[in-house]
Amino acid sequence: MYLKKSESLGVSSPLNGIGKQDCDPKRKRKVAEITQALSVTPVDVATLRRMAISEGGLLTDEIRCLVWPKLLNVQTDDLPEKPGAELRENNKDYQQVLLDVRRSLRRFPPGMPDEQREGLQEELIDIILQVLRCNPQLHYYQGYHDIVVTFLLVVGERLATALVEKLSTHHLRDFMDPTMDNTKHILNYLMPIIERVNPEVHDFMQRAEVGTIFALSWLITWFGHVLSDFRHVVRLYDFFLACHPLMPIYFAAVIVLHRESEVLECECDMASVHHLLSQIPQDLPYETLISRAGDLFVQFPPSELAREATQQHSQQTAASTFKDFELASAQQRPDAVLRRRRWRQGERAGPGPEPRSRAVVPAPRARRFARLAVMGLTVALGAAALAVVNTALEWAPKIDLQLFP
């Protein structure tokens, strides 16, 4: 898990990362799909997202070394060099980062030799400081190192630096503002999701006045700080990297909903409910919860919940500008290329039906149709349908569906 096999990025095929004893037919099919998606030009990112979301995620760290950069649109042929000693000199964040990293012993695999762990901790400090130096608009927060160490352990220092920088300027940007206003705003999506699914649990939590602070560490560390099994952490990272930036708050909601009976049996006061919810179980049914979070995201998209969030901000959040990130990644997605090819083939074949993107459909009717189609897919396929649905909507008529903000 913590051997940095990716430093050279010399993995010719994801199959190299799976032992023969693990190659059951289902895993073989998945690896074959990933290999095919990586081999085409441009890379089939839609399929890679679907593989990352579907049951089991990306299976191995060797595969993650190849796929995570594609999900974040990071080029691996020009990775940043290891920084020099001057990186730490007169750095305003160095002391706080040092303290947090020293306290991160539990984030490293048990039994790791002290010398190896200490070397990785030094690399962890350098990654954080380098990202902050290159992006002065970002502000360090306690818990950030829990995300960075996950990338370090999976892909090694140089690639982790590039991935974390892209992640920090997109998915994590709201957590790295000078204030916690946007972080609090994202937490405000939690209760409307719970209310939509289980009003009884929502009302109980409201009466207890527990708020949402119990989920803060879940959100800002992508659950890395609260889960003890590294396998579960990287499985969630596969899921989150392939999805909308708000997906972690949907996953937080399904954890609360999964614990319905415990919550309702608890004393209805803030201290008791907060204590219960802040102690996250380690034996969660992760695949079931991932699927349910994906379903809820499609059924109750952020655009529907925004009005119910108790705090509204004039500035744009990373979640609201996620389309900008998707557009920046468009050159490595085959959707537009395939679309043009099909149109050209259709023109050569003679007159035929208009391409879907040219169709004109009344917005209210189209919105209802799209919602039903999306919900039908997710019921049938669970979270694995999310990437397919996301791609399908991009092929749909350019109307105001407002399914994904």
CORHUQUI-V689534 format. One record per residue. N is the residue number from 1. RES is the residue in one small letter. PHI is phi as a letter, one per 20 degrees, with the letter a starting at -180 (* if undefined). OMEGA is omega as a letter, one per 40 degrees, with the letter a starting at -180 (NA if undefined). D_FIRST is the distance of its C-alpha to the first C-alpha in Angstrom with 1 decimal. Layout:
n=N res=RES phi=PHI omega=OMEGA d_first=D_FIRST
n=N res=RES phi=PHI omega=OMEGA d_first=D_FIRST
This chain:
n=1 res=m phi=* omega=a d_first=0.0
n=2 res=y phi=d omega=i d_first=3.8
n=3 res=l phi=f omega=a d_first=5.8
n=4 res=k phi=e omega=a d_first=8.2
n=5 res=k phi=f omega=a d_first=9.3
n=6 res=s phi=e omega=a d_first=11.4
n=7 res=e phi=g omega=i d_first=13.7
n=8 res=s phi=e omega=a d_first=16.3
n=9 res=l phi=l omega=a d_first=15.7
n=10 res=g phi=e omega=i d_first=17.0
n=11 res=v phi=e omega=a d_first=15.6
n=12 res=s phi=f omega=a d_first=18.9
n=13 res=s phi=b omega=i d_first=18.0
n=14 res=p phi=g omega=i d_first=15.3
n=15 res=l phi=f omega=i d_first=16.4
n=16 res=n phi=f omega=a d_first=14.7
n=17 res=g phi=e omega=a d_first=11.3
n=18 res=i phi=c omega=i d_first=12.7
n=19 res=g phi=f omega=a d_first=14.0
n=20 res=k phi=g omega=a d_first=17.7
n=21 res=q phi=f omega=a d_first=17.6
n=22 res=d phi=e omega=a d_first=15.8
n=23 res=c phi=e omega=i d_first=18.3
n=24 res=d phi=f omega=a d_first=20.8
n=25 res=p phi=g omega=a d_first=23.4
n=26 res=k phi=f omega=i d_first=22.2
n=27 res=r phi=f omega=i d_first=18.7
n=28 res=k phi=f omega=i d_first=20.5
n=29 res=r phi=f omega=a d_first=22.9
n=30 res=k phi=f omega=i d_first=20.3
n=31 res=v phi=f omega=i d_first=18.6
n=32 res=a phi=f omega=i d_first=22.1
n=33 res=e phi=f omega=i d_first=23.0
n=34 res=i phi=f omega=i d_first=20.2
n=35 res=t phi=g omega=i d_first=21.0
n=36 res=q phi=f omega=a d_first=24.6
n=37 res=a phi=f omega=i d_first=24.1
n=38 res=l phi=f omega=a d_first=22.4
n=39 res=s phi=e omega=a d_first=25.1
n=40 res=v phi=e omega=i d_first=28.1
n=41 res=t phi=c omega=e d_first=29.9
n=42 res=p phi=f omega=a d_first=29.6
n=43 res=v phi=g omega=a d_first=26.1
n=44 res=d phi=e omega=a d_first=26.4
n=45 res=v phi=f omega=i d_first=24.6
n=46 res=a phi=g omega=i d_first=26.4
n=47 res=t phi=f omega=i d_first=24.7
n=48 res=l phi=f omega=i d_first=21.2
n=49 res=r phi=f omega=a d_first=22.0
n=50 res=r phi=f omega=i d_first=23.2
n=51 res=m phi=f omega=a d_first=20.1
n=52 res=a phi=f omega=a d_first=17.9
n=53 res=i phi=e omega=a d_first=20.4
n=54 res=s phi=f omega=a d_first=21.1
n=55 res=e phi=g omega=i d_first=19.7
n=56 res=g phi=n omega=i d_first=16.0
n=57 res=g phi=m omega=a d_first=15.4
n=58 res=l phi=e omega=i d_first=13.6
n=59 res=l phi=m omega=a d_first=11.8
n=60 res=t phi=c omega=i d_first=8.7
n=61 res=d phi=f omega=i d_first=6.9
n=62 res=e phi=f omega=i d_first=9.5
n=63 res=i phi=f omega=i d_first=12.2
n=64 res=r phi=f omega=i d_first=11.4
n=65 res=c phi=f omega=a d_first=11.9
n=66 res=l phi=e omega=a d_first=15.2
n=67 res=v phi=e omega=a d_first=16.3
n=68 res=w phi=g omega=i d_first=15.6
n=69 res=p phi=f omega=i d_first=18.0
n=70 res=k phi=f omega=i d_first=20.6
n=71 res=l phi=f omega=a d_first=20.5
n=72 res=l phi=d omega=a d_first=21.3
n=73 res=n phi=l omega=i d_first=23.6
n=74 res=v phi=d omega=i d_first=22.0
n=75 res=q phi=e omega=a d_first=23.2
n=76 res=t phi=e omega=a d_first=20.7
n=77 res=d phi=e omega=i d_first=23.5
n=78 res=d phi=b omega=a d_first=24.6
n=79 res=l phi=f omega=a d_first=21.7
n=80 res=p phi=f omega=i d_first=22.9
n=81 res=e phi=f omega=i d_first=23.3
n=82 res=k phi=f omega=a d_first=22.0
n=83 res=p phi=f omega=i d_first=24.6
n=84 res=g phi=e omega=a d_first=27.1
n=85 res=a phi=f omega=a d_first=28.2
n=86 res=e phi=f omega=a d_first=30.7
n=87 res=l phi=g omega=a d_first=28.1
n=88 res=r phi=e omega=a d_first=28.3
n=89 res=e phi=f omega=i d_first=32.1
n=90 res=n phi=l omega=i d_first=34.2
n=91 res=n phi=e omega=a d_first=31.3
n=92 res=k phi=f omega=a d_first=32.4
n=93 res=d phi=e omega=a d_first=28.9
n=94 res=y phi=g omega=a d_first=27.5
n=95 res=q phi=f omega=i d_first=28.5
n=96 res=q phi=f omega=i d_first=27.2
n=97 res=v phi=f omega=i d_first=23.8
n=98 res=l phi=g omega=i d_first=23.7
n=99 res=l phi=f omega=a d_first=24.7
n=100 res=d phi=f omega=a d_first=22.1
n=101 res=v phi=f omega=i d_first=19.2
n=102 res=r phi=f omega=i d_first=20.5
n=103 res=r phi=e omega=a d_first=20.5
n=104 res=s phi=e omega=a d_first=16.8
n=105 res=l phi=g omega=a d_first=15.6
n=106 res=r phi=f omega=i d_first=14.5
n=107 res=r phi=e omega=i d_first=12.0
n=108 res=f phi=d omega=a d_first=9.9
n=109 res=p phi=g omega=i d_first=8.0
n=110 res=p phi=f omega=i d_first=11.2
n=111 res=g phi=n omega=i d_first=12.2
n=112 res=m phi=f omega=i d_first=10.8
n=113 res=p phi=g omega=a d_first=14.0
n=114 res=d phi=g omega=a d_first=16.2
n=115 res=e phi=f omega=i d_first=16.8
n=116 res=q phi=f omega=i d_first=13.3
n=117 res=r phi=f omega=a d_first=13.0
n=118 res=e phi=f omega=i d_first=16.5
n=119 res=g phi=f omega=i d_first=15.9
n=120 res=l phi=f omega=i d_first=13.2
n=121 res=q phi=f omega=i d_first=15.8
n=122 res=e phi=f omega=i d_first=18.4
n=123 res=e phi=f omega=i d_first=16.6
n=124 res=l phi=f omega=i d_first=16.1
n=125 res=i phi=f omega=a d_first=19.9
n=126 res=d phi=f omega=i d_first=20.8
n=127 res=i phi=g omega=a d_first=19.1
n=128 res=i phi=f omega=a d_first=21.0
n=129 res=l phi=f omega=i d_first=24.2
n=130 res=q phi=f omega=i d_first=24.2
n=131 res=v phi=f omega=a d_first=23.9
n=132 res=l phi=f omega=i d_first=26.6
n=133 res=r phi=f omega=a d_first=28.8
n=134 res=c phi=f omega=a d_first=28.7
n=135 res=n phi=c omega=a d_first=29.5
n=136 res=p phi=f omega=i d_first=32.1
n=137 res=q phi=f omega=a d_first=32.8
n=138 res=l phi=e omega=a d_first=29.5
n=139 res=h phi=c omega=a d_first=29.5
n=140 res=y phi=f omega=i d_first=26.6
n=141 res=y phi=c omega=i d_first=26.1
n=142 res=q phi=f omega=a d_first=24.4
n=143 res=g phi=o omega=i d_first=21.3
n=144 res=y phi=g omega=a d_first=20.5
n=145 res=h phi=f omega=i d_first=18.0
n=146 res=d phi=f omega=i d_first=16.0
n=147 res=i phi=f omega=a d_first=15.7
n=148 res=v phi=f omega=a d_first=15.1
n=149 res=v phi=f omega=i d_first=12.3
n=150 res=t phi=f omega=i d_first=10.3
n=151 res=f phi=f omega=i d_first=11.2
n=152 res=l phi=f omega=a d_first=10.6
n=153 res=l phi=f omega=a d_first=6.9
n=154 res=v phi=e omega=a d_first=6.6
n=155 res=v phi=d omega=a d_first=9.7
n=156 res=g phi=n omega=a d_first=10.9
n=157 res=e phi=f omega=a d_first=14.2
n=158 res=r phi=f omega=i d_first=16.9
n=159 res=l phi=f omega=i d_first=15.7
n=160 res=a phi=g omega=i d_first=14.6
n=161 res=t phi=g omega=a d_first=18.1
n=162 res=a phi=f omega=a d_first=19.8
n=163 res=l phi=f omega=a d_first=18.0
n=164 res=v phi=f omega=i d_first=18.5
n=165 res=e phi=f omega=i d_first=22.1
n=166 res=k phi=f omega=a d_first=22.9
n=167 res=l phi=f omega=a d_first=21.4
n=168 res=s phi=f omega=a d_first=23.4
n=169 res=t phi=e omega=i d_first=26.6
n=170 res=h phi=c omega=a d_first=26.4
n=171 res=h phi=g omega=a d_first=24.4
n=172 res=l phi=e omega=a d_first=24.2
n=173 res=r phi=g omega=a d_first=27.6
n=174 res=d phi=f omega=i d_first=29.6
n=175 res=f phi=f omega=a d_first=27.5
n=176 res=m phi=d omega=i d_first=28.2
n=177 res=d phi=f omega=i d_first=32.0
n=178 res=p phi=f omega=i d_first=34.3
n=179 res=t phi=d omega=a d_first=35.0
n=180 res=m phi=e omega=a d_first=33.3
n=181 res=d phi=g omega=a d_first=35.9
n=182 res=n phi=f omega=i d_first=33.7
n=183 res=t phi=f omega=i d_first=30.9
n=184 res=k phi=f omega=i d_first=33.6
n=185 res=h phi=f omega=i d_first=34.9
n=186 res=i phi=f omega=i d_first=31.7
n=187 res=l phi=f omega=a d_first=31.6
n=188 res=n phi=f omega=i d_first=35.1
n=189 res=y phi=f omega=a d_first=33.9
n=190 res=l phi=f omega=a d_first=32.4
n=191 res=m phi=f omega=i d_first=35.8
n=192 res=p phi=f omega=i d_first=37.4
n=193 res=i phi=f omega=a d_first=34.6
n=194 res=i phi=f omega=a d_first=35.0
n=195 res=e phi=f omega=a d_first=38.8
n=196 res=r phi=f omega=a d_first=38.7
n=197 res=v phi=e omega=a d_first=36.9
n=198 res=n phi=b omega=a d_first=38.2
n=199 res=p phi=g omega=a d_first=41.2
n=200 res=e phi=f omega=i d_first=41.5
n=201 res=v phi=f omega=i d_first=38.2
n=202 res=h phi=g omega=a d_first=38.9
n=203 res=d phi=f omega=i d_first=42.4
n=204 res=f phi=f omega=a d_first=41.2
n=205 res=m phi=f omega=i d_first=38.7
n=206 res=q phi=f omega=i d_first=41.5
n=207 res=r phi=f omega=i d_first=43.9
n=208 res=a phi=f omega=a d_first=41.4
n=209 res=e phi=l omega=a d_first=41.0
n=210 res=v phi=f omega=a d_first=37.3
n=211 res=g phi=m omega=a d_first=36.4
n=212 res=t phi=c omega=a d_first=32.9
n=213 res=i phi=f omega=i d_first=31.6
n=214 res=f phi=f omega=a d_first=29.4
n=215 res=a phi=e omega=a d_first=27.2
n=216 res=l phi=f omega=a d_first=27.1
n=217 res=s phi=f omega=i d_first=23.7
n=218 res=w phi=f omega=a d_first=22.3
n=219 res=l phi=f omega=a d_first=23.6
n=220 res=i phi=f omega=i d_first=23.0
n=221 res=t phi=d omega=a d_first=19.3
n=222 res=w phi=l omega=i d_first=18.6
n=223 res=f phi=m omega=a d_first=18.0
n=224 res=g phi=f omega=a d_first=15.1
n=225 res=h phi=f omega=a d_first=17.4
n=226 res=v phi=d omega=i d_first=18.6
n=227 res=l phi=d omega=a d_first=15.8
n=228 res=s phi=e omega=a d_first=14.0
n=229 res=d phi=e omega=a d_first=11.5
n=230 res=f phi=f omega=i d_first=8.5
n=231 res=r phi=f omega=a d_first=8.8
n=232 res=h phi=f omega=i d_first=12.3
n=233 res=v phi=f omega=a d_first=11.9
n=234 res=v phi=f omega=i d_first=10.2
n=235 res=r phi=f omega=i d_first=12.8
n=236 res=l phi=f omega=i d_first=15.5
n=237 res=y phi=f omega=i d_first=14.6
n=238 res=d phi=g omega=a d_first=15.0
n=239 res=f phi=f omega=a d_first=18.3
n=240 res=f phi=f omega=a d_first=19.5
n=241 res=l phi=f omega=a d_first=18.9
n=242 res=a phi=e omega=a d_first=21.0
n=243 res=c phi=c omega=i d_first=23.7
n=244 res=h phi=f omega=a d_first=26.4
n=245 res=p phi=g omega=a d_first=25.7
n=246 res=l phi=e omega=a d_first=27.4
n=247 res=m phi=g omega=i d_first=25.1
n=248 res=p phi=g omega=a d_first=23.3
n=249 res=i phi=f omega=i d_first=26.8
n=250 res=y phi=f omega=i d_first=27.5
n=251 res=f phi=f omega=i d_first=24.4
n=252 res=a phi=f omega=a d_first=25.6
n=253 res=a phi=f omega=a d_first=29.0
n=254 res=v phi=f omega=i d_first=27.8
n=255 res=i phi=f omega=i d_first=26.1
n=256 res=v phi=f omega=a d_first=29.5
n=257 res=l phi=f omega=i d_first=31.3
n=258 res=h phi=f omega=a d_first=29.2
n=259 res=r phi=e omega=a d_first=30.4
n=260 res=e phi=g omega=a d_first=34.0
n=261 res=s phi=f omega=i d_first=35.5
n=262 res=e phi=f omega=a d_first=33.9
n=263 res=v phi=f omega=a d_first=35.1
n=264 res=l phi=f omega=i d_first=38.6
n=265 res=e phi=e omega=a d_first=39.0
n=266 res=c phi=f omega=i d_first=38.2
n=267 res=e phi=f omega=a d_first=41.0
n=268 res=c phi=e omega=i d_first=42.0
n=269 res=d phi=b omega=a d_first=41.5
n=270 res=m phi=g omega=a d_first=39.2
n=271 res=a phi=f omega=a d_first=37.7
n=272 res=s phi=f omega=a d_first=37.0
n=273 res=v phi=f omega=i d_first=35.5
n=274 res=h phi=f omega=a d_first=33.4
n=275 res=h phi=f omega=i d_first=32.1
n=276 res=l phi=f omega=a d_first=31.2
n=277 res=l phi=f omega=a d_first=29.5
n=278 res=s phi=f omega=i d_first=27.5
n=279 res=q phi=e omega=a d_first=25.9
n=280 res=i phi=f omega=i d_first=23.5
n=281 res=p phi=f omega=i d_first=22.7
n=282 res=q phi=e omega=a d_first=19.2
n=283 res=d phi=d omega=a d_first=20.3
n=284 res=l phi=f omega=i d_first=21.3
n=285 res=p phi=e omega=a d_first=21.7
n=286 res=y phi=g omega=a d_first=19.4
n=287 res=e phi=f omega=i d_first=20.4
n=288 res=t phi=f omega=a d_first=24.0
n=289 res=l phi=f omega=i d_first=23.8
n=290 res=i phi=f omega=i d_first=22.2
n=291 res=s phi=f omega=a d_first=25.0
n=292 res=r phi=f omega=i d_first=27.6
n=293 res=a phi=f omega=i d_first=26.5
n=294 res=g phi=f omega=i d_first=27.0
n=295 res=d phi=f omega=a d_first=30.3
n=296 res=l phi=f omega=i d_first=31.5
n=297 res=f phi=f omega=a d_first=30.7
n=298 res=v phi=f omega=a d_first=32.9
n=299 res=q phi=f omega=a d_first=35.6
n=300 res=f phi=c omega=a d_first=35.8
n=301 res=p phi=f omega=a d_first=34.7
n=302 res=p phi=g omega=a d_first=34.7
n=303 res=s phi=f omega=i d_first=38.0
n=304 res=e phi=f omega=a d_first=39.6
n=305 res=l phi=e omega=a d_first=38.2
n=306 res=a phi=g omega=a d_first=38.9
n=307 res=r phi=f omega=a d_first=42.5
n=308 res=e phi=e omega=i d_first=41.5
n=309 res=a phi=f omega=a d_first=39.2
n=310 res=t phi=f omega=i d_first=41.3
n=311 res=q phi=d omega=i d_first=40.7
n=312 res=q phi=d omega=a d_first=41.5
n=313 res=h phi=c omega=a d_first=40.8
n=314 res=s phi=f omega=a d_first=42.6
n=315 res=q phi=f omega=i d_first=39.7
n=316 res=q phi=f omega=i d_first=37.2
n=317 res=t phi=e omega=i d_first=33.7
n=318 res=a phi=f omega=i d_first=30.6
n=319 res=a phi=f omega=a d_first=30.8
n=320 res=s phi=f omega=a d_first=34.4
n=321 res=t phi=d omega=a d_first=33.7
n=322 res=f phi=f omega=i d_first=30.7
n=323 res=k phi=f omega=i d_first=33.1
n=324 res=d phi=f omega=i d_first=33.3
n=325 res=f phi=f omega=i d_first=29.6
n=326 res=e phi=f omega=i d_first=29.9
n=327 res=l phi=f omega=i d_first=33.0
n=328 res=a phi=f omega=a d_first=31.2
n=329 res=s phi=e omega=a d_first=28.7
n=330 res=a phi=f omega=a d_first=31.5
n=331 res=q phi=f omega=a d_first=31.7
n=332 res=q phi=d omega=i d_first=28.5
n=333 res=r phi=d omega=a d_first=29.4
n=334 res=p phi=e omega=a d_first=31.7
n=335 res=d phi=g omega=a d_first=33.8
n=336 res=a phi=f omega=a d_first=36.6
n=337 res=v phi=f omega=a d_first=36.7
n=338 res=l phi=f omega=a d_first=37.0
n=339 res=r phi=f omega=a d_first=39.6
n=340 res=r phi=f omega=i d_first=41.7
n=341 res=r phi=f omega=a d_first=41.6
n=342 res=r phi=f omega=i d_first=42.7
n=343 res=w phi=f omega=a d_first=45.5
n=344 res=r phi=f omega=i d_first=46.7
n=345 res=q phi=f omega=i d_first=46.7
n=346 res=g phi=f omega=i d_first=48.6
n=347 res=e phi=f omega=i d_first=51.2
n=348 res=r phi=f omega=a d_first=51.8
n=349 res=a phi=f omega=i d_first=52.2
n=350 res=g phi=o omega=a d_first=54.9
n=351 res=p phi=f omega=i d_first=55.4
n=352 res=g phi=b omega=a d_first=53.0
n=353 res=p phi=f omega=i d_first=51.6
n=354 res=e phi=f omega=i d_first=50.4
n=355 res=p phi=g omega=a d_first=46.7
n=356 res=r phi=g omega=a d_first=45.1
n=357 res=s phi=f omega=i d_first=44.4
n=358 res=r phi=e omega=a d_first=48.2
n=359 res=a phi=f omega=i d_first=49.2
n=360 res=v phi=d omega=a d_first=50.9
n=361 res=v phi=c omega=i d_first=50.3
n=362 res=p phi=g omega=a d_first=51.6
n=363 res=a phi=g omega=a d_first=48.9
n=364 res=p phi=f omega=i d_first=49.4
n=365 res=r phi=f omega=a d_first=49.5
n=366 res=a phi=f omega=a d_first=46.5
n=367 res=r phi=f omega=i d_first=44.5
n=368 res=r phi=f omega=a d_first=45.4
n=369 res=f phi=f omega=a d_first=44.6
n=370 res=a phi=f omega=a d_first=41.2
n=371 res=r phi=f omega=i d_first=40.3
n=372 res=l phi=f omega=a d_first=41.4
n=373 res=a phi=f omega=i d_first=39.5
n=374 res=v phi=f omega=a d_first=36.3
n=375 res=m phi=f omega=i d_first=36.6
n=376 res=g phi=f omega=i d_first=37.5
n=377 res=l phi=f omega=a d_first=34.4
n=378 res=t phi=f omega=i d_first=32.1
n=379 res=v phi=f omega=a d_first=33.9
n=380 res=a phi=f omega=a d_first=33.5
n=381 res=l phi=d omega=a d_first=29.9
n=382 res=g phi=m omega=a d_first=28.3
n=383 res=a phi=f omega=i d_first=25.8
n=384 res=a phi=f omega=a d_first=25.2
n=385 res=a phi=f omega=a d_first=28.7
n=386 res=l phi=g omega=a d_first=28.0
n=387 res=a phi=f omega=i d_first=27.0
n=388 res=v phi=f omega=i d_first=29.9
n=389 res=v phi=f omega=a d_first=32.3
n=390 res=n phi=g omega=i d_first=31.3
n=391 res=t phi=f omega=a d_first=32.1
n=392 res=a phi=f omega=i d_first=35.2
n=393 res=l phi=f omega=i d_first=36.6
n=394 res=e phi=f omega=i d_first=36.4
n=395 res=w phi=e omega=a d_first=38.5
n=396 res=a phi=f omega=i d_first=41.0
n=397 res=p phi=g omega=a d_first=44.2
n=398 res=k phi=f omega=i d_first=43.7
n=399 res=i phi=c omega=a d_first=45.1
n=400 res=d phi=e omega=i d_first=44.2
n=401 res=l phi=f omega=i d_first=42.0
n=402 res=q phi=l omega=i d_first=40.2
n=403 res=l phi=e omega=a d_first=37.3
n=404 res=f phi=c omega=a d_first=34.7
n=405 res=p phi=f omega=NA d_first=35.7
